[in-house]
Amino acid sequence: MSEFNEFYNPEIVGQIAAVGLHVHQFMEGPISGQHRSPLQGVSPEFADYRSYSPGDDLRNLDWRVYARSDRFYIKRFEEESNLRAHVVLDVSASMNYGSEPSKFEYAGTLGVALAATLLKQRDQVGLTTFNIVGKNHLKLSSAETQLHQICQSLLTVEPGEETELGKVVSQLADQVSRRSLIIVISDLFTDLDALYDAMGKVQYGGHEMILFHVLDRAEVELPFNQSVIFKDIEGSEELYAEPRSFRSAYQEAMKNFLEEVEKRCLYCGIDYLSIFTDQDMGLLVSRFLQQRARMGPKRHRGRMTNLK
């Protein structure tokens, strides 16, 4: 991994992989794995009964039911399946903000750690990086070389331009035919209404979604004391200002922004984690995934756009 260790962190991968990344809904993968599938097969998870037909495996006969009803019934089980996971990573200019690490470096490390965890589980993983200019899509694969391909793909990316996250997620929802897990990693400086519509489409397609909201702490707290020039990273506007004069209003606006996103995700049953680039990624994400697995599926209360 030495040739692309900028994004691969073995310690973080180990922490997240120890917890694992699983789904609550039925998945439809092409090979045997550890996630539930709507197809009936051989698995320790019982599904239901059906009447015996000549040629059925006698080992699946339920003799207790036969003793009570004098009729032969076959026990059916849920076939376990591998998961299809799409990692969607924002590479717009705003993701370049910050240093040691930047939001993009932090998000890339997170995406690689999640991909490594899924590949250890024999799941299929793909990567989509995007900004307003276009997107780069790495097809789903569970091959041993896939992690290398993901890391190499990230090394070729130079964040720039604006972002249309809603459009990208919507297109992905249209293209994904089988139930999948869609993992979005972004600072969410985008058209949120378009994103909410796209997330509703993801859910309508029967997919699960996890949203990782990556921010630099300075973007929320505005800790600057001297007069500075604020420049729109994704545009050409500049503003000379005294941060102390509007810090409180800015912090309140950012607080409302974070609360709105979290509230909408909770309302629609989408798993959401806000994370700063100065936080311990391995610890925070592994705890989040552990809690997510323990709590089970969230309740979906309606379309994302219905919450105003």
PLY file of the C-alpha trace (Angstrom):
ply
format ascii 1.0
element vertex 308
property float x
property float y
property float z
element edge 307
property int vertex1
property int vertex2
end_header
0.00 0.00 0.00
3.04 2.30 0.17
2.46 3.74 -3.28
-0.91 5.16 -2.35
-0.80 5.46 1.44
-2.02 9.05 1.26
-5.56 7.70 1.54
-5.02 4.23 3.01
-4.65 4.28 6.80
-4.30 0.74 8.23
-5.20 1.85 11.76
-8.45 3.47 10.67
-9.30 0.52 8.41
-8.72 -1.85 11.33
-11.00 0.11 13.66
-13.86 0.30 11.15
-13.44 -3.26 9.86
-13.65 -4.58 13.43
-17.22 -3.27 13.57
-18.16 -4.00 9.97
-20.62 -2.29 7.67
-23.97 -3.99 7.25
-27.40 -3.15 5.88
-30.87 -3.44 7.36
-32.78 -4.12 4.14
-32.67 -7.17 1.87
-29.83 -7.10 -0.66
-29.56 -8.78 -4.05
-25.95 -9.72 -4.73
-24.59 -12.26 -7.22
-22.55 -14.30 -4.73
-23.03 -15.70 -1.27
-22.29 -13.22 1.48
-23.44 -12.08 4.90
-26.38 -9.80 4.08
-30.02 -10.83 3.86
-31.52 -11.42 0.43
-35.18 -11.63 -0.68
-34.29 -14.91 -2.38
-34.89 -18.12 -0.47
-31.98 -20.48 -0.08
-29.84 -22.10 2.57
-29.11 -19.86 5.55
-29.49 -19.93 9.33
-32.22 -17.25 9.05
-35.68 -18.86 8.86
-38.13 -17.37 6.33
-41.37 -19.42 6.21
-42.90 -22.78 5.28
-44.20 -24.30 2.07
-45.76 -27.65 1.22
-43.43 -30.53 0.44
-42.91 -31.40 -3.23
-41.21 -34.55 -4.55
-37.49 -33.93 -4.92
-37.19 -31.45 -2.02
-34.31 -31.93 0.40
-35.67 -34.08 3.22
-33.30 -32.41 5.65
-35.52 -29.32 5.51
-38.66 -31.18 6.56
-40.12 -29.89 9.82
-41.03 -33.02 11.77
-42.65 -31.07 14.60
-45.14 -29.55 12.19
-45.72 -33.02 10.72
-46.44 -34.41 14.22
-49.05 -31.73 14.79
-50.69 -31.66 11.35
-49.82 -35.00 9.76
-48.65 -33.03 6.70
-45.18 -32.47 5.27
-43.83 -28.92 5.24
-40.47 -27.63 4.09
-38.67 -24.91 6.03
-37.46 -22.05 3.81
-34.53 -19.84 4.71
-33.35 -16.42 3.65
-30.39 -16.72 1.34
-27.51 -14.56 2.42
-26.13 -12.25 -0.22
-23.20 -9.94 -0.76
-23.75 -6.21 -0.72
-23.40 -3.73 -3.58
-22.03 -0.44 -2.22
-21.51 2.80 -4.12
-19.19 5.36 -2.50
-20.04 8.86 -3.80
-17.31 11.41 -3.03
-17.59 15.17 -3.51
-14.50 16.64 -5.25
-15.70 20.21 -5.71
-13.40 23.14 -4.93
-14.80 23.63 -1.42
-13.47 20.18 -0.47
-9.94 21.60 -0.85
-10.44 23.77 2.23
-8.32 23.09 5.30
-4.86 21.73 5.86
-3.39 18.60 7.41
-5.77 17.27 6.32
-8.02 19.08 3.87
-11.64 18.02 3.66
-10.88 16.11 0.47
-7.96 14.23 2.04
-10.09 13.39 5.08
-13.07 12.34 2.94
-10.82 10.25 0.68
-9.33 8.44 3.67
-12.84 7.76 4.96
-14.01 6.46 1.57
-11.01 4.13 1.29
-11.50 2.82 4.86
-15.17 2.05 4.17
-14.29 0.41 0.85
-11.60 -1.73 2.52
-14.11 -2.82 5.17
-16.67 -3.83 2.56
-14.10 -5.72 0.48
-13.02 -7.64 3.59
-16.66 -8.73 3.85
-16.56 -9.96 0.22
-18.91 -7.16 -0.80
-18.81 -5.26 -4.08
-17.69 -1.62 -4.00
-17.67 1.14 -6.59
-16.50 4.76 -6.45
-17.99 7.90 -7.98
-16.15 11.22 -7.70
-17.87 14.33 -9.00
-18.10 18.08 -9.42
-20.13 20.25 -11.79
-17.73 19.60 -14.68
-18.27 15.86 -14.65
-17.81 12.65 -12.73
-15.54 9.65 -12.71
-17.10 6.28 -12.06
-15.25 3.14 -10.98
-17.44 0.07 -11.56
-18.51 -2.28 -8.80
-16.11 -5.09 -7.98
-15.17 -7.35 -5.09
-11.78 -8.26 -6.61
-8.64 -8.00 -4.50
-7.35 -5.27 -6.83
-10.39 -3.02 -6.31
-8.94 -1.20 -3.30
-5.82 -0.41 -5.31
-8.00 0.93 -8.13
-9.95 3.13 -5.71
-6.78 4.59 -4.18
-5.25 5.19 -7.61
-8.44 6.88 -8.77
-8.34 9.29 -5.80
-4.70 10.14 -6.46
-5.64 11.42 -9.92
-8.38 13.73 -8.60
-7.83 17.46 -8.21
-10.84 19.07 -6.46
-12.23 22.05 -8.34
-15.34 23.80 -9.66
-18.80 23.70 -8.05
-20.92 20.69 -7.17
-24.32 19.32 -8.15
-24.64 16.56 -5.58
-28.39 16.18 -6.05
-28.00 15.57 -9.78
-25.26 12.97 -9.27
-27.21 11.05 -6.60
-30.35 11.18 -8.75
-28.52 9.77 -11.78
-27.00 7.02 -9.66
-30.44 6.08 -8.32
-31.67 5.77 -11.93
-28.71 3.60 -12.95
-28.63 1.20 -9.99
-31.06 -1.62 -10.72
-30.49 -3.88 -7.69
-30.88 -2.97 -4.06
-27.67 -1.30 -2.93
-26.03 0.80 -0.25
-25.17 4.35 -1.33
-22.57 6.15 0.79
-22.30 9.89 0.20
-19.30 11.85 1.55
-19.55 15.63 1.10
-19.46 19.01 2.83
-23.00 19.55 1.47
-22.27 23.03 0.12
-24.73 22.40 -2.67
-28.39 22.81 -3.63
-29.95 20.99 -0.68
-33.48 20.86 -2.11
-32.16 19.01 -5.17
-30.24 16.66 -2.87
-33.33 15.95 -0.77
-35.31 15.07 -3.91
-32.51 12.73 -5.03
-32.34 11.05 -1.63
-36.07 10.42 -1.81
-35.52 8.73 -5.17
-32.80 6.54 -3.62
-35.20 5.36 -0.95
-38.03 4.81 -3.42
-35.69 2.43 -5.28
-35.30 0.29 -2.16
-31.71 1.33 -1.47
-30.11 2.25 1.83
-28.14 5.45 2.23
-25.52 6.77 4.64
-24.55 10.45 4.54
-21.18 11.52 5.96
-21.07 15.30 6.34
-17.39 16.34 6.39
-16.50 19.86 7.54
-13.49 21.82 8.74
-14.13 23.21 12.22
-13.17 26.73 11.12
-16.09 26.67 8.66
-18.50 26.35 11.58
-16.81 28.39 14.31
-15.22 31.20 12.21
-12.30 31.64 14.64
-10.58 34.50 12.76
-10.00 37.74 14.67
-8.23 39.98 12.16
-9.83 41.63 9.15
-9.64 39.16 6.28
-10.69 38.71 2.66
-13.26 35.95 2.25
-13.17 34.36 -1.19
-15.79 32.10 -2.71
-13.78 28.93 -3.42
-16.31 27.75 -6.01
-16.80 31.17 -7.57
-15.08 34.53 -8.11
-16.65 36.69 -5.40
-14.51 38.28 -2.68
-15.53 40.09 0.51
-13.34 42.12 2.87
-14.83 41.88 6.34
-14.30 42.01 10.09
-15.21 38.50 11.37
-15.99 39.69 14.89
-18.82 41.84 13.58
-20.86 38.90 12.25
-19.39 35.83 13.98
-22.47 35.18 16.14
-24.88 35.43 13.20
-22.62 33.19 11.10
-22.33 30.54 13.81
-26.10 30.56 14.27
-26.62 30.12 10.52
-24.19 27.17 10.44
-25.89 25.63 13.47
-29.25 25.86 11.72
-27.73 24.36 8.57
-26.39 21.32 10.43
-29.59 20.84 12.42
-31.76 21.02 9.30
-29.76 18.35 7.46
-29.75 16.03 10.46
-33.47 16.59 11.07
-34.40 15.82 7.47
-32.27 12.67 7.43
-33.80 11.49 10.70
-37.30 12.19 9.38
-36.68 10.09 6.29
-34.77 7.26 7.95
-31.37 8.06 6.42
-28.26 7.44 8.53
-26.30 10.68 9.01
-23.00 11.57 10.66
-21.48 15.04 10.88
-17.71 14.82 11.31
-14.91 17.40 11.56
-11.50 16.91 10.00
-9.77 17.29 13.40
-11.74 14.39 14.92
-10.53 10.81 15.36
-12.06 9.22 12.26
-11.55 5.59 13.23
-13.08 6.02 16.68
-16.01 8.21 15.61
-17.01 6.21 12.51
-16.66 2.81 14.21
-18.89 4.01 17.07
-21.40 5.37 14.57
-21.54 2.06 12.66
-21.80 0.10 15.89
-24.72 2.23 17.05
-26.32 2.01 13.62
-26.19 -1.80 13.71
-27.56 -1.91 17.25
-30.48 0.43 16.58
-31.60 -1.33 13.42
-33.49 0.32 10.54
-34.79 3.82 11.07
-38.43 4.65 10.53
-39.23 6.33 7.21
-41.85 9.01 7.87
-42.34 10.34 4.35
-40.73 12.15 1.45
-37.76 14.35 2.22
-39.41 17.37 0.57
-42.50 17.10 2.81
-40.52 18.40 5.79
-40.52 22.19 5.76
0 1
1 2
2 3
3 4
4 5
5 6
6 7
7 8
8 9
9 10
10 11
11 12
12 13
13 14
14 15
15 16
16 17
17 18
18 19
19 20
20 21
21 22
22 23
23 24
24 25
25 26
26 27
27 28
28 29
29 30
30 31
31 32
32 33
33 34
34 35
35 36
36 37
37 38
38 39
39 40
40 41
41 42
42 43
43 44
44 45
45 46
46 47
47 48
48 49
49 50
50 51
51 52
52 53
53 54
54 55
55 56
56 57
57 58
58 59
59 60
60 61
61 62
62 63
63 64
64 65
65 66
66 67
67 68
68 69
69 70
70 71
71 72
72 73
73 74
74 75
75 76
76 77
77 78
78 79
79 80
80 81
81 82
82 83
83 84
84 85
85 86
86 87
87 88
88 89
89 90
90 91
91 92
92 93
93 94
94 95
95 96
96 97
97 98
98 99
99 100
100 101
101 102
102 103
103 104
104 105
105 106
106 107
107 108
108 109
109 110
110 111
111 112
112 113
113 114
114 115
115 116
116 117
117 118
118 119
119 120
120 121
121 122
122 123
123 124
124 125
125 126
126 127
127 128
128 129
129 130
130 131
131 132
132 133
133 134
134 135
135 136
136 137
137 138
138 139
139 140
140 141
141 142
142 143
143 144
144 145
145 146
146 147
147 148
148 149
149 150
150 151
151 152
152 153
153 154
154 155
155 156
156 157
157 158
158 159
159 160
160 161
161 162
162 163
163 164
164 165
165 166
166 167
167 168
168 169
169 170
170 171
171 172
172 173
173 174
174 175
175 176
176 177
177 178
178 179
179 180
180 181
181 182
182 183
183 184
184 185
185 186
186 187
187 188
188 189
189 190
190 191
191 192
192 193
193 194
194 195
195 196
196 197
197 198
198 199
199 200
200 201
201 202
202 203
203 204
204 205
205 206
206 207
207 208
208 209
209 210
210 211
211 212
212 213
213 214
214 215
215 216
216 217
217 218
218 219
219 220
220 221
221 222
222 223
223 224
224 225
225 226
226 227
227 228
228 229
229 230
230 231
231 232
232 233
233 234
234 235
235 236
236 237
237 238
238 239
239 240
240 241
241 242
242 243
243 244
244 245
245 246
246 247
247 248
248 249
249 250
250 251
251 252
252 253
253 254
254 255
255 256
256 257
257 258
258 259
259 260
260 261
261 262
262 263
263 264
264 265
265 266
266 267
267 268
268 269
269 270
270 271
271 272
272 273
273 274
274 275
275 276
276 277
277 278
278 279
279 280
280 281
281 282
282 283
283 284
284 285
285 286
286 287
287 288
288 289
289 290
290 291
291 292
292 293
293 294
294 295
295 296
296 297
297 298
298 299
299 300
300 301
301 302
302 303
303 304
304 305
305 306
306 307
